[in-house]
Amino acid sequence: MTDKQPNVPARRKTRHSSGVTHVNEPHHNNFTVVGNHLAQHPKLSLVAIGLALHIQSLPEGTPIGIKTLAAKFPEGEIRIAAALRELEEHGYLARPRERLQSGQVTTRTISYNKPRAALAAAAPVAPEPAAAPKAPAPPGRATELLAGLRAHDSRLLLTERDVQRLAPAVSEWLERGVPPTAVVRTLTTGLPQDPIKHPAAFLQHRLTAQLPPHLPAAPPRPEQHRPSPLQTCDGCERAFRAPGPGRCRDCRMPSAAVA
């Protein structure tokens, strides 16, 4: 009869013969919660993912400049600077430049554990609703303008049918940039002394014969030269203007002299 060994731990049973096996123990203190959108990001490098995890675990106010991080880890300033740019591009990090009251420009670092870009990529895309067919716009101001002509001269009294028939011609004037007051002045100024037997035909003639041309297109504005945006130097972290990230002129000079 063999002796029992109750102190020998039982071997963990797994369902898979290959691949990772997780042995998870609960953390009750000194831990950081990280979303899978970061830990399993398909476009971030492992250096960027690890750097984001490290930054999210730091206390508020901890400095995380390039030189500070390079002193902690073996990756070096170039790889750390590239990883920081990755995190900025994907919304996990922001480094705005701020000017202090003393006039000095400093870099403020903001870490996002749930960036909007990551949430938008993970959210299901809802189909856009089909646009409803646009109904033709009613003449609106044109009908009111025509109906009010009798207040200027009683001979310009129009029937409801005449108003609806002349409204498109008045709308054409309005669409060409003519103010309603100018349209009324054109239709009511210089009226004949004789009775107007057919006011609708009279107004139709004026609207057609005196139709102004379309307004000419506004000339294009001259292009204004805009300075390059502010960048943070990957070497000294000073602000300088350049089309893209990199190093400032002072940091590039030693390498250029060596070459």
C-alpha positions in Angstrom: 0.0 0.0 0.0 1.6 3.3 -1.1 1.6 6.4 1.1 -0.5 9.4 0.0 1.1 12.7 -0.4 -1.6 15.3 0.2 0.9 18.3 0.0 1.8 17.7 -3.7 -0.1 20.3 -5.8 -2.3 18.9 -8.5 -1.3 19.6 -12.1 -3.4 22.3 -13.8 -5.6 20.8 -16.4 -5.8 22.7 -19.7 -8.0 22.3 -22.7 -5.3 23.2 -25.3 -2.2 21.2 -26.0 -0.4 24.3 -27.3 -0.6 28.1 -27.0 -0.6 30.2 -23.9 -2.0 29.0 -20.6 -3.0 31.7 -18.1 -2.4 31.4 -14.4 -4.2 34.4 -13.1 -4.1 35.6 -9.5 -6.2 38.6 -8.3 -4.5 41.9 -7.6 -5.8 43.7 -4.6 -3.3 46.7 -4.7 -0.5 48.2 -6.7 -2.0 47.4 -10.2 -3.1 49.2 -13.4 -6.1 48.4 -15.5 -5.3 48.4 -19.2 -7.8 47.9 -22.0 -7.4 45.2 -24.7 -7.7 47.9 -27.3 -4.2 48.9 -26.2 -2.7 45.6 -25.2 -3.8 44.0 -28.5 -3.5 47.1 -30.7 -2.9 45.8 -34.3 -1.0 48.9 -35.4 1.1 49.9 -32.4 4.6 48.4 -32.0 5.4 46.4 -28.8 7.7 49.3 -27.7 4.8 51.7 -28.0 2.4 49.4 -26.2 4.8 48.8 -23.4 5.6 52.5 -23.1 1.9 53.3 -22.9 1.4 50.8 -20.1 4.4 52.3 -18.2 3.0 55.8 -18.6 -0.5 54.8 -17.4 1.0 53.2 -14.3 2.9 56.3 -13.2 1.6 58.7 -10.5 0.2 62.0 -11.5 2.9 64.6 -12.2 5.7 62.1 -13.0 8.1 63.5 -15.7 8.2 61.4 -18.8 10.5 63.3 -21.1 12.5 61.4 -23.7 15.8 61.7 -21.8 14.0 60.6 -18.6 12.6 57.5 -20.2 15.9 56.7 -22.0 17.6 56.7 -18.6 15.2 54.1 -17.3 15.0 51.7 -20.3 17.6 50.3 -22.8 15.7 51.3 -25.9 17.4 54.6 -26.3 16.1 58.1 -27.2 15.4 57.4 -30.9 13.1 54.4 -30.3 11.4 56.0 -27.4 10.7 59.2 -29.4 9.3 57.0 -32.2 7.1 55.2 -29.8 5.8 58.4 -28.3 4.9 59.6 -31.8 3.0 56.3 -32.4 0.9 56.9 -29.2 0.2 60.5 -30.3 -1.0 59.4 -33.7 -3.4 56.8 -32.2 -4.7 59.1 -29.5 -3.1 57.6 -26.4 -0.9 60.6 -25.8 -1.0 64.3 -26.3 1.9 66.7 -25.8 0.6 70.3 -26.2 3.0 73.2 -25.9 2.1 75.8 -23.3 3.7 79.2 -22.6 4.2 80.0 -18.9 3.8 83.4 -17.4 7.6 83.8 -17.5 7.5 83.4 -21.3 9.1 80.0 -21.3 7.5 77.3 -23.5 7.0 73.9 -21.8 5.6 70.6 -22.9 2.5 69.3 -21.1 1.9 65.5 -21.4 -1.6 64.1 -21.3 -2.2 60.3 -21.2 -5.5 58.8 -22.4 -6.4 55.3 -21.3 -9.5 55.3 -23.6 -8.7 57.5 -26.6 -11.5 58.5 -28.8 -9.8 57.0 -31.9 -9.7 53.6 -30.3 -13.3 53.7 -29.1 -14.4 54.8 -32.6 -12.5 51.9 -34.2 -14.1 49.4 -31.8 -17.6 50.7 -32.1 -19.9 49.2 -34.8 -20.5 51.4 -37.7 -24.2 52.2 -38.0 -25.5 52.5 -41.5 -26.3 56.0 -42.6 -30.1 56.6 -43.0 -31.2 57.1 -46.5 -31.7 60.8 -47.4 -35.3 61.8 -47.8 -36.1 63.2 -51.2 -36.2 67.0 -51.1 -39.5 68.6 -51.8 -39.5 71.6 -54.1 -39.2 74.8 -52.1 -42.4 76.9 -52.1 -42.1 80.4 -53.6 -42.6 81.8 -50.1 -41.4 85.4 -50.3 -42.3 85.6 -54.0 -46.0 85.1 -53.4 -46.0 87.6 -50.5 -44.2 90.1 -52.7 -46.7 89.8 -55.5 -49.7 89.9 -53.3 -48.4 93.1 -51.7 -48.0 95.0 -54.9 -51.6 96.3 -54.7 -50.5 98.3 -51.6 -48.3 100.4 -53.9 -50.8 100.7 -56.7 -54.4 99.3 -56.7 -54.1 98.6 -60.4 -51.6 95.8 -59.6 -54.3 93.7 -57.9 -53.6 90.1 -58.9 -55.8 87.0 -58.5 -54.6 83.9 -56.6 -54.0 82.2 -59.9 -51.9 85.1 -61.2 -49.8 85.1 -58.1 -48.9 81.4 -58.4 -48.1 81.8 -62.0 -45.8 84.7 -61.6 -44.1 83.4 -58.4 -41.4 81.4 -60.2 -40.3 84.5 -62.2 -39.9 86.5 -59.0 -38.1 83.6 -57.3 -35.6 83.7 -60.2 -34.8 87.4 -59.4 -34.3 86.6 -55.7 -32.0 83.6 -56.4 -29.9 86.0 -58.5 -29.2 88.1 -55.4 -31.7 90.9 -56.0 -33.2 92.1 -52.7 -37.1 92.0 -52.4 -37.2 95.8 -52.1 -35.4 96.1 -55.5 -37.9 93.7 -57.1 -40.8 95.7 -55.8 -39.2 99.0 -57.0 -38.7 97.5 -60.5 -42.4 96.4 -60.7 -44.0 99.5 -59.3 -41.8 102.4 -60.6 -42.7 104.2 -63.8 -46.2 102.8 -64.2 -48.3 104.1 -67.2 -50.9 106.7 -66.5 -53.5 104.7 -68.5 -55.5 102.0 -66.7 -53.6 98.6 -66.6 -56.2 96.2 -68.0 -54.0 93.1 -67.6 -51.7 93.5 -64.6 -50.4 89.9 -64.7 -49.3 90.3 -68.3 -47.7 93.7 -67.5 -45.7 92.3 -64.6 -44.7 89.2 -66.6 -43.2 91.4 -69.3 -41.2 93.5 -66.7 -39.9 90.4 -64.9 -38.8 88.8 -68.2 -37.4 91.9 -70.0 -35.5 93.3 -67.0 -34.2 90.1 -65.5 -30.6 90.9 -64.3 -27.7 88.5 -64.9 -26.3 86.2 -62.3 -23.7 87.7 -59.9 -20.2 87.0 -61.0 -18.2 84.5 -59.0 -16.0 86.0 -56.3 -12.3 86.0 -57.2 -10.3 83.4 -55.4 -8.5 84.6 -52.3 -4.7 84.7 -52.6 -3.1 81.9 -50.7 -1.5 83.0 -47.5 1.8 81.5 -46.5 1.4 79.7 -43.2 4.4 79.0 -41.0 5.2 75.3 -40.3 3.6 73.9 -37.1 5.5 73.7 -33.8 7.3 70.3 -33.3 9.0 68.9 -30.2 12.6 68.1 -30.8 13.3 64.4 -30.4 16.7 65.3 -28.9 16.4 68.2 -26.6 12.5 68.5 -26.5 12.6 72.2 -27.4 10.0 73.7 -29.7 10.9 74.4 -33.3 9.0 74.9 -36.5 9.1 72.2 -39.2 6.7 70.3 -41.5 7.1 67.1 -39.5 8.6 65.6 -36.4 12.4 65.3 -36.0 15.3 67.2 -34.4 15.9 70.9 -34.2 18.8 72.6 -36.1 21.1 72.6 -33.0 20.6 68.8 -32.5 21.2 68.1 -36.2 24.4 70.1 -36.4 26.7 67.6 -34.5 25.5 64.7 -36.7 26.0 66.7 -39.9 29.5 67.7 -38.8 30.5 64.1 -38.2 29.2 63.1 -41.7 
